[in-house]
Amino acid sequence: MKRLKRVLSCLLLCALLACQLTVPAAALSDVPEGFWAKENIDRCVALQYFYPETDGSFGVGKEMSRAEFLVVLCRVMGWKPTSPAGAVYDDVPEKIWYAGAVEIAYRQGAVTAQDGTFRPDDPVTRSEAASMLVRALGYGSVAGLIQEMSLPFRDVKANNGYIVMAYGMGLMDGTSFTAFSPEGHVTREQAAAIMMRLHDKLHDPTASRLGLTASKSGLPDLTGYEAVGVSAAKLTYNGAPQISFSMDREEAKAIRAAVSAAGAKALLHVAGGAYHVREGDEEKLAEVLFQAVEDGSYDGLFLDVTGLTAVSQRDVLTAAARMLRERLGERLLYIGVEAPSWKGTIFGYDYAALGEPADRLVLRFDHKKETVAGRTVAPLEPLEQVFYALNRLRGVVDADKLTLLLTSTAVIWDSGRTSTSVTGEQLLAYQEELGARSYYSDRYGSAYLTREKGADVWYHSARSIQDRIQLARLFGGGHLCLSDLNHALPEVLEAMP
């Protein structure tokens, strides 16, 4: 079923791309050949996001009103205008042509009604356009959390979080290297360029699924997975780097066979820490890792080294990765790293250098934890942290290589001090408890379960997985790796790209 969905999605995308070529250039009298926005305009008209003016022109140079911009945004997002429209704003008559789009956009959170007016005929500013885009994508709460993130633009004094996100995701550019012109107005051709960027990112079919497994028991259907890391070994150190195998050879062989039968690549997943990466051991580290892959007949290596903080460790890992790339040849090389952390630890990874030899750079995230009103708030891979990491690595590492490592088991906190992993089976049992209630935090993009007796449980749901797929796609990626395939919730497995 999942494979069929992906095939149908690809066919739909091909159909959309094909129809984009059906509008002849002559149909738009004011869009000459060579015009910078011609391709975007033609595609927008073909997709019926925009319609030509009554005189056969596109309306190049015409400023868009707030209502017009919102109507086009609704079309790109696939939101059907409500009919009949209800009253949301004092200045939006219920029977006016854009009333249904304004109402559905309000219901979807793309606009707010704080002062009771919408100002539909006012030209939409660049700042307002950024806010509508980010809110339409469901990241209004995230934008509020990242207001302090820096921008290269000196003229942004308000709506900082929204502009950071719209710019970081590549939906809007500055008007110069140091200016965003937040109060400037958006013309129809500029809106066409923005909307096609959004369209292309939302419909990017290149996302892939990966996962880790430490047991043959409980392994789900692996159809559609790009690769599976077999957690069969760990790095050790006894005067030099060594490999310690933690899985029986026959079980590892059975897992490799299951992965291969599903059409995926089986990678040897080797975990290690800062203790195992020491200056002068580059060649030995690369050699023992390569030999382990070779001896086990794996399709590649997933090297997962955590906790690096020193420059010397960074250089050793980078050198070893380059050697491994050469030794592995056509076999895959995935490298796990701690993601850049906003207001957190500064990790010792050369992301740019590691991104060159790696087929995938897998980002591991800190789990944020705080106590609010006596409850432990501990979302898994919080959206603002994911955004910061992807934004920080934009232009540093090929976006198509960046992969998000997501915790597929739930986490329960004992009095807010220590955490314990909870399997999908255990979480389902908790959900059946008397008085248990499941919620979704828009602020963090995470699901959680409250219990009358016992600690709260934080976990990924289908919705939180989809939120992270979308965010990664907006940066040009979309690859996800589950930390534990054997104990993931069924809805999490179903939501994978």
C-alpha positions, 0 to 999 in steps of 0.5 A, spaced: 500 500 500 505 504 501 509 503 495 502 504 491 501 511 494 508 513 492 507 511 485 501 514 485 504 520 488 509 520 482 504 519 477 500 525 480 507 529 480 508 528 473 501 529 470 502 536 474 509 537 471 506 535 464 500 540 464 505 546 466 507 546 459 500 547 456 500 554 456 503 558 450 507 564 452 503 568 447 497 567 452 500 572 457 502 579 453 506 582 458 511 576 459 516 576 454 521 571 453 527 571 458 523 575 463 526 572 470 519 570 472 516 567 466 517 560 468 514 561 474 508 565 471 507 559 466 507 554 471 502 558 476 497 559 470 497 552 468 496 549 475 491 555 476 494 558 482 493 564 478 489 566 472 490 571 467 487 578 467 481 580 462 486 583 457 490 577 456 496 579 460 498 576 467 499 583 470 506 584 471 508 589 476 501 589 479 501 589 487 497 584 490 492 585 495 492 581 502 486 578 499 489 576 493 495 573 496 491 569 501 487 566 495 493 564 491 496 561 498 490 557 499 490 554 492 497 552 493 496 549 499 490 545 497 485 548 501 477 548 498 474 555 500 468 554 505 461 555 502 457 559 504 463 563 507 461 565 515 463 571 518 470 572 521 472 579 519 468 585 520 471 588 513 470 581 509 463 581 507 460 574 507 458 574 499 465 577 496 469 573 492 475 571 496 470 570 503 471 563 503 478 563 502 479 568 507 475 563 512 478 557 510 485 560 511 483 563 518 481 556 520 487 553 518 491 558 522 494 562 516 491 568 519 489 571 525 483 575 527 486 579 533 483 586 531 477 583 528 479 586 521 483 583 515 484 589 511 483 585 504 484 591 499 491 593 502 497 591 498 500 585 502 507 586 505 513 582 504 513 581 512 505 579 512 507 574 506 512 571 510 507 570 516 502 567 512 506 562 508 509 560 515 503 560 518 499 556 513 505 551 513 503 550 521 509 553 524 506 559 527 508 556 534 515 555 532 516 562 529 514 564 536 520 560 539 525 562 534 524 570 534 531 571 537 535 567 531 539 571 527 538 574 520 543 577 515 538 583 514 538 589 518 532 592 516 527 587 520 525 589 526 518 585 527 516 578 525 523 576 526 521 569 527 516 568 521 522 572 516 527 567 519 523 561 517 521 564 510 528 565 508 531 559 511 526 555 508 528 558 501 521 561 500 523 568 500 529 572 499 532 578 501 532 584 496 539 585 497 544 582 502 543 586 508 535 588 507 529 584 506 524 590 505 519 587 510 514 593 508 515 593 501 509 590 497 509 583 493 507 584 486 504 578 482 510 575 479 514 575 485 508 572 488 508 567 482 516 565 484 514 564 491 508 560 490 512 555 485 518 554 490 513 552 496 509 548 491 516 544 488 518 543 496 511 540 498 511 536 492 518 533 492 518 526 491 525 524 493 524 523 501 526 516 503 525 512 509 531 508 513 531 505 520 535 501 525 534 494 528 537 490 533 533 484 533 530 480 528 524 479 532 519 484 531 522 487 525 516 490 521 515 490 513 521 493 510 518 494 503 520 501 501 526 502 506 532 505 502 537 502 508 537 499 514 542 499 519 543 493 523 546 495 530 550 489 531 557 492 533 560 497 538 567 501 538 571 499 543 578 502 545 584 498 548 590 501 546 587 502 539 580 502 536 577 495 536 570 493 534 566 489 539 560 485 536 554 485 540 549 480 536 550 473 534 552 472 527 546 468 525 541 473 527 545 478 523 545 474 517 538 473 518 536 480 518 541 482 512 537 477 508 530 480 510 533 487 509 535 484 502 529 481 500 525 487 501 530 491 496 533 495 501 541 495 503 543 492 510 548 497 513 553 495 519 551 500 524 557 501 529 556 506 535 561 509 539 563 515 543 568 521 544 572 516 548 573 511 541 576 517 537 583 519 539 588 523 535 593 519 531 588 513 530 585 515 523 587 509 519 586 504 524 579 506 526 578 506 518 581 499 517 577 496 523 570 499 521 572 497 513 574 490 515 567 489 519 563 491 513 567 486 509 567 480 513 559 481 515 558 482 507 554 488 509 552 493 503 555 499 507 557 502 514 552 506 518 558 510 523 554 513 529 559 517 533 556 521 539 559 526 544 565 529 540 567 536 542 574 537 541 577 539 535 582 533 535 576 528 535 573 532 529 579 532 525 580 524 526 573 522 525 573 527 518 580 523 516 577 516 517 571 518 514 575 520 507 579 513 508 572 509 509 569 513 503 575 510 498 575 503 501 568 502 501 567 504 494 560 503 491 558 501 498 554 506 502 557 510 508 552 513 513 555 518 518 551 519 524 552 526 528 550 530 533 545 536 530 547 543 531 544 545 537 541 552 538 543 555 545 546 548 547 552 544 546 557 546 541 559 539 538 566 537 535 564 535 528 566 538 521 559 538 518 561 540 511 567 535 511 563 529 513 558 531 508 562 530 502 564 523 503 557 521 506 551 518 502 547 520 508 549 525 514 544 523 520 542 528 525 541 526 532 538 531 536 538 533 544 531 532 547 529 538 551 526 537 558 523 542 562 518 542 568 511 546 567 506 546 572 509 540 575 509 536 569 515 534 565 515 537 558 520 533 554 518 533 546 522 528 542 526 532 536 523 539 538 521 542 531 525 548 533 531 544 534 530 541 527 529 547 524 535 550 527 539 545 525 537 544 518 537 552 517 544 552 520 547 547 515 543 550 509 549 551 504 554 547 508 551 540 507 548 538 501 540 538 503 539 531 500 544 528 504 541 530 511 537 525 514 533 526 521 534 521 526 527 520 530 526 516 536 521 511 534 520 509 542 516 513 547 519 516 553 517 516 560 520 521 565 520 518 572 519 525 577 522 529 571 529 526 573 530 520 569 527 517 562 526 510 560 524 508 553 517 505 552 516 501 546 510 502 542 506 496 545 507 499 552 505 505 549 498 502 546 497 499 553 498 506 557 493 509 552 488 504 554 489 506 562 483 509 565 483 517 565 489 517 560 489 522 554 493 523 548 494 530 546 498 534 541 503 540 542 503 545 536 508 548 540 513 543 539 510 538 534 510 532 539 505 528 541 504 526 549 500 522 553 497 524 560 496 519 566 492 519 572 497 515 575 504 515 573 509 520 569 507 523 562 509 520 556 512 523 550 512 520 543 512 521 536 505 520 532 503 520 525 502 527 525 509 529 528 512 524 523 509 528 517 510 535 520 518 533 520 517 530 513 514 537 511 520 541 514 525 537 511 522 537 504 522 545 505 529 545 506 530 540 500 531 533 504 525 529 507 529 523 509 528 520 516 531 514 520 527 511 525 531 509 532 528 502 533 524 499 528 522 493 532 518 497 537 515 503 533 508 505 534 504 502 527 502 509 526 509 511 526 511 506 521 505 508 516 507 515 516 514 514 514 515 517 507 
